[in-house]
Amino acid sequence: MNLFKSIRSFALHRPLHTALSLAIAGGVALSAMPVNAASPTKVRYQEVVRSILYMPMYVALNQGYFTDEGLDVSLKTSQGTDKGMAALLSGGADVVLIGPEASVYVNNSESPVKARLFAGLTATDGFLLLGKNPTKPFNWNDMKGKSVMSFGQGSNPDVFLETALKQHGLDPDKDVKIVSNIGPAARAGAWMADRTDYAIFLEPEASNMEKAGKGEVVASIGHEVGPVDFTAFTTTDTYIKEHPEVLDAWTKAIYRAQKYVETATAEDLAKHIESYFPGVSQAELVKAINRYRPLHLWKKNPLIEQPAMEKLQDMLIDRGLLKPEQRVPYAQLVDVSFAKKVMP
């Protein structure tokens, strides 16, 4: 089942009253205390995967920016956009970091709970293309007739990869065999076992593969596609109505981290994120940060702009994942009020 069908199926079969009932049965708190109250406001947060691509978030956590804003943020890795969205719709998470495409899908479903983006983190795709035995210099035509490991069909990593292939004259449906049925936790093992000729990986996995002699980074998908918000902080329309002060505080903390990341050295940043990457050395973290930095992957502010969301939906339509009449209006997809409030 592709990502679109997975999310749509969940949304159709988990109406709002069911989600609330499950949350109550599981003892989940359904309301937050006011920010800056005597005790911090607890916020249940899930990231899609663990990656240096999401470094500003780890900086905000490590530096206490959320604590300064009166928030007590718990962190969980959902291992997939579909799982992150499922947690959000079922009441198991308050805020998730996932691809905006999931919110597009949910807004086109019959789910009474709608997902909205309220702050951006990444300016484009952070996946790097690895080849087992790449030619030098790499030519995209080298991929013709070869296999490439992607992510779930319909997910942002998959859509961005296919867009990059098309931009280089390759038909994703005919010229390349795209493998998108391997779960996030199994991808590294599948690559090490030589399941495909090419694959896309985030940092630090990409550098780990190079270090192990299992491939070489040949291209940046985000560099090829250009600026399109790849992952964004997402919540429900209900949470926005009930806890705007929490999202105000959240966005302030993120913007503070974004400004810090923009000017801090790779060495300083590595110190702030090392606890989130056990087993990865300081030197390896610095290398990965320096590899990402010239690609301009991290947003400088949390505002998700309309052209980026229109381009994303153009990509979804082009790949047959969204019908033209299903395009979600920008104002329905993104709540810009929180980002605009914290920006000068």
Residue pairs with C-beta under 8 A, 6 or more apart in sequence:
1 9
2 152
2 153
2 154
2 180
3 81
3 82
3 101
3 102
3 105
3 152
3 153
3 154
3 155
3 158
4 105
4 153
4 154
4 321
5 154
6 82
6 152
7 81
7 82
7 85
7 86
7 102
7 105
7 106
7 109
8 105
8 106
8 108
8 109
10 82
10 85
10 86
10 89
11 89
11 105
11 106
11 109
11 110
11 111
11 113
12 109
12 110
12 111
14 86
14 89
14 90
14 111
15 111
15 112
16 111
16 112
16 113
16 238
19 89
19 90
19 91
19 113
20 30
20 91
22 90
22 91
23 30
23 90
23 91
23 92
24 30
26 92
28 91
28 92
29 42
30 91
31 242
31 243
32 41
32 42
32 43
32 94
32 242
32 243
32 246
33 39
33 41
33 42
34 41
34 245
35 41
35 69
35 70
35 71
35 245
35 246
35 248
35 249
36 70
37 70
39 72
40 67
40 70
40 71
40 72
41 70
41 71
41 72
41 246
41 249
42 71
42 72
42 74
43 66
43 71
43 72
43 73
43 74
43 94
43 95
43 246
43 250
44 74
44 76
44 92
44 93
44 94
44 95
45 73
45 74
45 75
45 76
45 93
45 94
45 95
45 96
45 97
46 75
46 76
46 77
46 78
46 84
46 87
46 88
46 93
46 95
46 96
46 97
47 54
47 57
47 75
47 76
47 77
47 78
47 84
47 96
47 97
48 77
48 78
48 79
48 80
48 81
48 84
48 96
48 97
48 98
48 99
48 231
49 77
49 78
49 79
49 80
49 184
49 202
50 77
50 276
50 277
51 126
51 202
51 203
51 204
51 205
52 202
52 203
52 204
52 273
52 277
52 285
52 288
52 289
52 292
53 122
53 126
53 202
53 203
53 230
53 231
53 292
53 297
54 97
54 121
54 122
54 231
55 261
55 269
55 273
55 289
55 292
55 298
56 121
56 254
56 257
56 258
56 260
56 261
56 298
57 97
57 121
57 254
57 257
58 272
58 273
58 276
59 65
59 257
59 260
59 261
59 269
59 272
59 273
60 66
60 253
60 254
60 256
60 257
61 73
61 75
62 272
62 273
62 275
63 257
63 260
63 272
65 252
65 253
65 254
65 256
65 257
66 72
66 73
66 249
66 250
66 253
68 253
69 249
69 250
69 252
69 253
70 249
71 246
71 249
71 250
71 253
76 93
78 84
78 87
78 93
78 96
78 98
79 183
79 184
79 185
80 152
80 183
80 184
81 98
81 99
81 101
81 102
81 152
81 155
81 156
82 102
82 152
82 155
84 93
84 96
84 97
84 98
84 102
85 96
85 98
85 102
85 103
85 106
85 115
85 234
86 92
87 93
87 96
88 96
88 115
88 234
88 235
88 236
89 106
89 111
89 113
89 115
89 236
94 235
94 239
94 243
94 246
95 233
95 234
95 235
95 239
95 247
95 250
96 233
96 234
96 235
97 121
97 231
97 232
97 233
97 234
98 231
98 232
98 234
99 155
99 156
99 157
99 230
99 231
99 232
100 117
100 156
100 229
100 231
100 232
100 234
100 304
100 309
100 312
100 333
101 154
101 155
101 156
101 159
101 312
101 316
101 321
102 115
102 234
103 114
103 115
103 116
103 117
103 234
103 328
103 333
104 312
104 313
104 316
104 322
104 326
104 328
104 333
105 154
106 113
106 114
106 115
107 114
107 115
107 328
107 332
107 333
108 322
108 326
108 328
113 236
113 237
113 238
114 236
114 237
115 234
115 235
115 236
115 237
116 234
116 235
116 236
116 237
116 240
116 332
116 333
116 334
116 335
117 229
117 232
117 233
117 234
117 304
117 333
117 334
117 335
118 232
118 233
118 234
118 235
118 240
118 247
118 250
118 251
118 334
118 335
118 338
118 339
119 232
119 233
119 247
119 250
119 251
119 254
119 302
119 304
119 338
119 339
120 229
120 232
120 233
120 299
120 301
120 302
120 303
120 304
120 339
121 231
121 232
121 233
121 254
121 298
121 299
121 302
122 229
122 230
122 231
122 232
122 297
122 298
122 299
123 222
123 227
123 229
123 230
123 296
123 297
123 298
123 299
124 222
124 223
124 225
124 226
124 227
124 228
124 229
124 230
124 295
124 296
124 297
125 156
125 157
125 160
125 220
125 221
125 222
125 225
125 228
125 230
125 297
126 202
126 203
126 222
126 230
126 292
126 295
126 297
127 157
127 160
127 161
127 200
127 201
127 202
127 220
127 221
127 222
128 200
128 201
128 202
128 203
128 206
128 217
128 219
128 220
128 221
128 291
129 148
129 161
129 198
129 199
129 200
129 217
129 218
129 219
129 220
129 221
130 191
130 198
130 199
130 200
130 201
130 206
130 209
130 210
130 215
130 216
130 217
130 218
131 138
131 142
131 197
131 198
131 215
131 216
131 218
132 194
132 197
132 198
132 214
132 215
134 142
134 215
134 216
134 218
135 142
138 218
138 219
140 165
140 168
140 169
140 170
140 219
141 168
141 169
141 170
143 165
143 170
143 175
143 176
143 197
143 198
144 170
144 175
144 176
145 175
145 176
146 176
146 177
146 196
146 197
146 198
147 176
147 177
147 178
147 179
147 195
147 196
147 197
147 198
148 161
148 176
148 177
148 178
148 179
148 196
148 197
148 198
148 199
148 200
149 179
149 180
149 182
149 187
149 190
149 191
149 195
149 196
149 198
149 199
149 200
150 157
150 158
150 161
150 162
150 178
150 179
150 180
150 200
151 157
151 158
151 180
151 184
151 200
152 158
152 180
152 181
153 180
153 181
154 321
155 180
156 230
156 231
156 312
157 200
157 221
158 178
158 180
159 315
159 316
159 319
159 321
160 221
160 222
160 225
160 228
160 230
160 315
161 172
161 178
161 200
161 221
162 172
162 178
162 319
163 224
163 225
163 315
163 318
163 319
164 219
164 221
164 224
164 225
165 171
165 172
165 175
165 176
166 172
166 318
167 224
167 225
168 224
170 176
172 178
172 319
177 196
179 195
179 196
182 190
182 195
187 199
187 201
188 201
188 205
188 208
188 209
190 196
191 199
191 201
191 209
191 214
191 215
192 209
192 212
192 214
199 215
200 221
201 209
203 288
203 291
203 292
204 277
204 280
204 284
204 285
204 288
206 217
206 288
206 291
207 217
207 284
207 287
207 288
207 291
208 280
208 284
209 215
210 216
210 217
211 284
217 291
220 295
222 230
222 295
222 297
223 295
226 311
227 296
227 308
228 308
228 311
228 312
228 315
229 299
229 304
229 308
229 309
229 312
230 297
232 304
233 250
233 251
233 254
233 302
235 247
239 246
239 247
240 247
240 335
244 338
247 338
248 338
248 341
248 342
250 338
251 302
251 338
251 339
251 341
251 342
252 342
254 302
255 301
255 302
255 339
255 342
255 343
258 298
258 299
258 300
258 301
258 302
259 300
261 269
261 298
262 298
262 300
266 285
266 286
266 289
266 290
266 293
267 282
267 286
269 285
269 289
270 282
270 285
270 286
270 289
271 282
273 285
274 280
274 282
274 285
277 285
292 298
301 339
301 343
302 338
302 339
302 342
302 343
303 336
303 339
303 340
303 343
304 334
304 336
304 339
306 330
306 334
309 330
309 333
309 334
310 330
313 322
313 327
313 328
316 322
317 323
317 324
317 327
